[in-house]
Amino acid sequence: MIGRLVAALSIACAGMASAQGLSGPSSVEAELKPGDGLTDPQYRSEFPHNIAPGWFRWKDRLAEGGFRFNVDYLALGQSTNADLGTGEAAGGIARVYGSWQATERGSLTFKIEDRHGYTDVAPQFLGLDGGALSITGTAFNDNGLLLTNLFWTQRAENGAWTLQVGQIDVTDFVDIYGLVSPYSGFQNLSFNTNPTINTPNQGIGIAGGIKLNENFYAVASVADANADPSDPSLDVFSDGNLFKSFEIGYTSGFDRIYFDNIHLTLWHADAADDGSRAEDYGGVFSAAWFVDNKWMPFFRAGASKGTAALYDRSVSAGLGYYGRNTDLAGLGLNWAEARGIDGGQFTLEAFYRFSISPGLQITPSLQFISNPLLNPNQDSITLFSLRTRIVF
């Protein structure tokens, strides 16, 4: 979370249309900007701009007055050869999100989502359903209507610090790198926010980042560990069950904060008063570097001491490739251990995001899970996915 806060802070400092703070790849601020901000995209089509020009002209006029928003829909279908479970899953996410630049250095961000399944098992849980200790369709669950963002961002005039308060999503900025978004990058949690971190659901929190010098930054956050975005509340101030994080990192320049980034993140989550969640804490390391604005090798590792996070230990490495049409290819390999379960589980994911236009993307992917920890009778599980996204 801290890393993303700083990321946003840094981007604002660099003058990159960043009225928001904590702008990681899956944040509202990043989703509102077509392309990646560093390459010169050559799109294949103007769809859907060419079928609804009046709609987009209206959006442009609102943006000139400081209000930007998108409406998008994502769908994900998956099938697997697992001996256990249903063998298939599909679901979708409808979202409305945006930001209002209310003052010169202050802005309001919002995001409302409806997450729903088409099948009895949602994609997020298909791996678990088949015996793999793995989240194979991150964010594609059936949690219904959610308020995932409603927060105020305040930043210093020179970009030296950023503060964010309200209904926040810590996965927007905790332990980020360029391929972290489940909406545009890897689908398996092993390659999103580190699965050794017991990140809470979206809820009330506060986060802040500060530039230490031209290359180093620090970010910290405190958020509701019991948050439920389907029923937002201020109970965090009475029950005191908190998620805390602190990150210190290095970047080649604050306009490349989540492209060239090396950081260490420490975190702690309180136990739930009702006994439903144990205390947990740990640390993660991440290194990713954008080479020639095309290649992004990465290495990420983490460990936790409690029982609430998905994995006790996790190590991931891989490579991303950014194409001229804003296509994106990714290949990742993960090894993980879970407390109380013997053996290690290996996960490989490969995907190719085919960008027809800024508003239409199609992403086929393959996941291969060796030694599924919850299904010792099967040596490996293969899972195929197809994700689509359309933006209006």
Residue pairs with C-beta under 8 A, 6 or more apart in sequence:
1 22
1 168
1 170
1 172
1 173
1 174
1 205
1 207
1 219
1 220
1 221
1 223
1 245
1 247
2 173
2 174
2 207
2 209
2 218
2 219
2 220
2 221
2 245
2 246
2 247
2 248
2 265
3 24
3 173
3 174
3 175
3 176
3 217
3 219
3 247
3 249
3 258
3 261
3 263
3 265
4 22
4 23
4 24
4 27
4 172
4 173
4 174
4 176
4 207
4 209
4 219
4 258
5 21
5 22
5 162
5 164
5 173
5 207
5 208
5 209
5 219
5 220
5 221
6 22
6 162
6 209
6 210
6 211
6 217
6 218
6 219
6 247
6 249
6 257
7 22
7 23
7 24
7 173
7 176
7 209
7 257
7 258
7 261
8 18
8 20
8 21
8 22
8 23
8 24
8 27
8 29
8 153
8 162
8 173
8 209
9 21
9 22
9 155
9 159
9 160
9 161
9 162
9 209
9 210
9 211
9 217
9 254
10 159
10 209
10 211
10 217
10 251
10 254
10 255
10 257
11 18
11 23
11 29
11 254
11 255
11 257
12 18
12 19
12 20
12 21
12 155
12 159
12 162
13 158
13 159
13 160
13 211
13 254
14 159
14 253
14 254
14 255
15 255
16 37
16 255
17 33
18 29
19 29
19 99
19 101
19 107
19 153
20 27
20 28
20 29
20 99
20 107
20 109
20 153
21 153
21 154
21 155
21 162
21 163
21 164
21 207
21 209
22 29
22 153
22 162
22 164
22 168
22 172
22 173
22 207
22 209
22 219
23 29
23 30
23 173
24 30
24 172
24 173
24 176
24 180
24 181
24 258
25 176
25 178
25 179
25 180
25 181
25 184
25 185
25 258
26 171
26 172
26 176
26 180
26 181
26 182
26 183
26 184
27 169
27 172
27 173
28 97
28 98
28 99
28 109
28 110
28 111
28 149
28 172
29 99
29 109
30 181
31 70
31 72
31 97
31 183
32 68
32 69
32 70
32 97
32 98
32 99
34 41
34 326
34 358
35 41
35 326
35 358
36 178
36 322
36 326
37 255
38 256
38 259
38 290
38 293
39 293
39 322
39 324
39 326
40 324
41 324
41 325
41 326
41 355
41 358
42 324
42 325
43 325
43 326
43 355
43 356
43 357
43 358
44 325
44 355
44 356
44 357
45 356
45 357
45 360
46 357
47 356
47 357
47 359
47 360
48 357
48 359
48 360
48 390
48 391
48 392
49 56
49 357
49 359
52 392
55 392
59 68
59 69
62 68
62 69
66 100
66 101
66 102
67 98
67 99
67 100
67 101
68 98
68 99
69 96
69 97
69 98
69 99
70 95
70 96
70 97
70 98
70 391
70 392
71 95
71 96
71 391
71 392
72 94
72 95
72 389
72 390
72 391
72 392
73 92
73 93
73 94
73 95
73 389
73 390
74 92
74 93
74 95
74 140
74 183
74 387
74 388
74 389
75 90
75 91
75 92
75 387
75 388
76 90
76 91
76 92
76 123
76 137
76 140
76 187
76 385
76 386
76 387
76 388
77 88
77 89
77 90
77 118
77 123
77 385
77 386
78 88
78 89
78 90
78 123
78 126
78 136
78 137
78 383
78 384
78 385
78 386
79 87
79 88
79 383
79 384
80 87
80 88
80 126
80 127
80 130
80 136
80 381
80 382
80 383
80 384
81 87
81 381
81 382
81 383
82 129
82 130
82 131
82 132
82 372
82 375
82 378
82 381
82 383
83 130
83 131
83 375
83 377
83 378
84 129
84 130
84 131
84 375
84 378
85 121
85 126
85 129
85 130
85 131
86 119
86 120
86 121
86 126
86 129
87 130
88 119
88 121
88 126
89 117
89 119
89 121
89 122
89 123
89 125
89 126
89 129
89 137
90 117
90 118
90 119
90 123
91 115
91 116
91 117
91 118
91 119
91 122
91 123
91 124
91 137
91 140
91 141
91 142
92 115
92 116
92 118
92 140
93 113
93 114
93 115
93 116
93 139
93 140
93 183
94 113
94 114
94 116
95 111
95 112
95 113
95 114
96 111
96 112
97 109
97 110
97 111
97 112
97 149
98 109
98 110
98 111
99 107
99 108
99 109
99 110
100 107
100 108
101 107
102 108
105 154
105 155
105 156
105 157
106 152
106 153
106 154
106 155
107 152
107 153
108 150
108 151
108 152
108 153
109 149
109 150
109 151
109 152
109 153
110 149
110 150
111 147
111 148
111 149
111 150
111 169
112 145
112 146
112 147
112 148
113 145
113 146
113 148
114 144
114 145
114 146
115 122
115 139
115 140
115 141
115 142
115 143
115 144
115 146
116 142
116 144
117 123
117 140
117 141
117 142
121 129
122 137
122 140
122 141
122 142
123 136
123 137
123 140
123 141
123 385
124 135
124 136
124 137
124 138
124 139
124 140
124 141
125 135
125 137
125 141
126 136
126 137
126 383
127 133
127 134
127 135
127 136
127 137
127 188
127 367
127 369
127 381
127 383
128 134
128 135
128 374
130 372
130 375
130 381
130 383
131 372
131 374
131 375
131 378
131 381
132 345
132 347
132 369
132 372
132 373
132 374
132 375
132 381
133 310
133 311
133 336
133 338
133 341
133 345
133 372
133 373
133 374
134 188
134 189
134 190
134 345
134 347
134 367
134 369
134 372
135 188
135 189
135 195
135 310
136 187
136 188
136 367
136 383
136 385
137 182
137 187
137 385
138 182
138 187
138 188
138 189
138 192
139 182
139 183
140 182
143 229
143 230
144 230
145 230
146 202
146 229
146 230
147 167
147 202
147 229
147 232
148 167
148 169
148 202
148 229
149 166
149 167
149 168
149 169
149 202
150 166
150 167
150 232
151 164
151 165
151 166
151 167
151 168
152 164
152 165
152 166
153 162
153 163
153 164
154 162
154 163
154 164
155 161
155 162
155 163
156 162
159 211
159 254
160 210
160 211
161 208
161 209
161 210
161 211
162 208
162 209
163 206
163 207
163 208
164 206
164 207
164 208
165 205
165 206
166 204
166 205
167 202
167 203
167 204
167 205
167 229
167 232
168 202
168 203
168 204
168 205
168 206
168 207
168 221
168 223
169 202
170 199
170 200
170 202
170 205
170 207
170 221
170 223
170 243
170 245
171 192
171 193
171 199
173 207
173 219
173 221
174 193
174 197
174 199
174 221
174 245
174 247
174 265
174 267
175 193
175 194
175 197
175 247
175 263
175 265
175 284
175 286
175 300
175 302
176 193
176 258
176 261
177 258
177 261
177 286
177 288
177 296
177 298
177 300
178 185
178 258
178 259
178 261
178 288
178 290
178 296
178 298
178 320
179 185
179 186
179 191
179 288
179 296
179 298
179 318
179 320
179 328
179 330
179 332
180 186
180 191
180 192
180 193
180 258
181 192
182 189
182 192
183 389
184 328
184 353
184 361
184 363
184 389
185 191
185 192
185 320
185 328
185 330
185 351
185 353
186 192
186 330
186 332
186 349
186 351
186 365
187 349
187 351
187 365
187 367
187 385
187 387
188 332
188 334
188 347
188 349
188 367
189 195
189 310
190 314
190 316
190 332
190 334
190 336
190 347
190 349
191 300
191 316
191 318
191 330
191 332
191 334
191 349
193 199
194 265
194 284
194 286
194 300
194 302
194 314
195 302
195 309
195 310
195 311
195 314
195 336
196 282
196 284
196 302
196 303
196 304
196 309
196 310
196 311
196 312
196 313
196 314
197 265
197 267
197 282
197 284
197 302
197 304
197 309
198 243
198 267
198 269
198 277
198 280
198 304
198 306
198 308
198 309
199 243
200 223
200 224
200 225
200 226
200 227
200 243
200 269
201 227
201 228
201 229
202 227
202 229
203 223
203 224
203 226
203 227
203 228
203 229
203 232
203 236
204 223
204 224
204 227
204 232
204 233
204 234
204 236
204 237
205 221
205 222
205 223
205 224
205 227
205 236
205 243
206 221
206 222
206 223
207 219
207 220
207 221
207 222
207 223
208 219
208 220
208 221
209 217
209 218
209 219
209 220
210 217
210 218
210 219
211 217
211 254
212 218
212 248
214 253
215 250
215 251
215 252
215 253
216 248
216 249
216 250
217 248
217 249
217 250
217 251
217 254
217 257
218 246
218 247
218 248
218 249
219 245
219 246
219 247
219 249
220 244
220 245
220 246
220 247
221 243
221 244
221 245
222 242
222 243
222 244
223 236
223 242
223 243
223 244
224 235
224 236
224 241
224 242
224 243
225 241
225 242
225 243
225 269
225 270
225 272
225 277
226 235
226 236
226 239
226 241
226 272
227 236
236 242
239 273
240 270
241 270
241 271
241 272
241 273
242 269
242 270
243 267
243 268
243 269
243 270
244 267
244 268
244 269
245 265
245 266
245 267
245 268
246 265
246 266
246 267
247 263
247 264
247 265
247 266
248 263
248 264
249 261
249 262
249 263
249 264
250 261
250 262
250 263
251 257
251 260
251 261
251 262
252 260
252 289
253 260
256 290
258 288
259 288
259 289
259 290
259 296
260 288
260 289
260 290
261 286
261 287
261 288
261 289
262 286
262 287
262 288
262 289
263 285
263 286
264 283
264 284
264 285
265 283
265 284
265 285
265 286
266 281
266 282
266 283
267 281
267 282
267 283
267 284
268 279
268 280
268 281
269 277
269 279
269 280
269 281
269 306
269 308
270 279
271 277
271 278
271 279
277 308
278 306
278 307
278 308
279 306
279 308
280 304
280 305
280 306
280 307
280 308
280 309
281 304
281 305
281 306
282 302
282 303
282 304
282 305
282 306
282 309
283 302
283 303
284 300
284 301
284 302
284 303
285 300
285 301
285 302
286 298
286 299
286 300
286 301
287 298
287 299
287 300
288 296
288 297
288 298
288 299
288 300
289 296
289 297
289 298
290 296
290 322
291 297
293 322
294 321
294 322
295 319
295 320
295 321
295 322
296 319
296 320
296 321
296 322
297 317
297 318
297 319
298 316
298 317
298 318
298 319
298 320
298 332
299 316
299 317
300 314
300 315
300 316
300 317
301 314
301 315
301 316
302 311
302 313
302 314
303 312
303 313
303 314
304 311
304 312
304 313
307 339
307 340
310 338
311 336
311 337
311 338
312 337
312 338
312 339
313 336
313 337
314 334
314 335
314 336
314 337
315 334
315 335
315 336
316 332
316 333
316 334
316 335
317 332
317 333
318 330
318 331
318 332
318 333
319 330
319 331
319 332
320 328
320 329
320 330
320 331
321 328
321 329
321 330
322 328
323 329
325 355
326 355
326 358
327 352
327 353
327 354
327 355
328 352
328 353
328 355
329 350
329 351
329 352
329 353
330 349
330 350
330 351
331 348
331 349
331 350
332 347
332 348
332 349
332 350
333 346
333 347
333 348
334 346
334 347
334 348
335 344
335 345
335 346
336 344
336 345
336 347
337 343
337 344
337 345
338 345
338 373
341 373
341 374
343 371
343 373
344 371
345 369
345 370
345 371
345 372
345 373
346 369
346 370
346 371
347 367
347 368
347 369
347 370
348 366
348 367
348 368
348 369
348 370
349 365
349 366
349 367
349 368
350 365
350 366
351 363
351 364
351 365
351 366
351 385
352 363
352 364
352 365
353 361
353 362
353 363
354 361
354 362
354 363
354 364
355 361
356 362
358 391
359 390
359 391
359 392
360 388
360 389
360 390
360 391
361 387
361 388
361 389
362 386
362 387
362 388
363 385
363 386
363 387
363 388
363 389
364 384
364 385
364 386
364 387
365 384
365 385
365 386
365 387
366 382
366 383
366 384
366 385
367 382
367 383
367 384
367 385
368 380
368 381
368 382
368 383
369 380
369 381
369 382
369 383
370 379
370 380
371 379
371 380
372 378
372 380
372 381
375 381
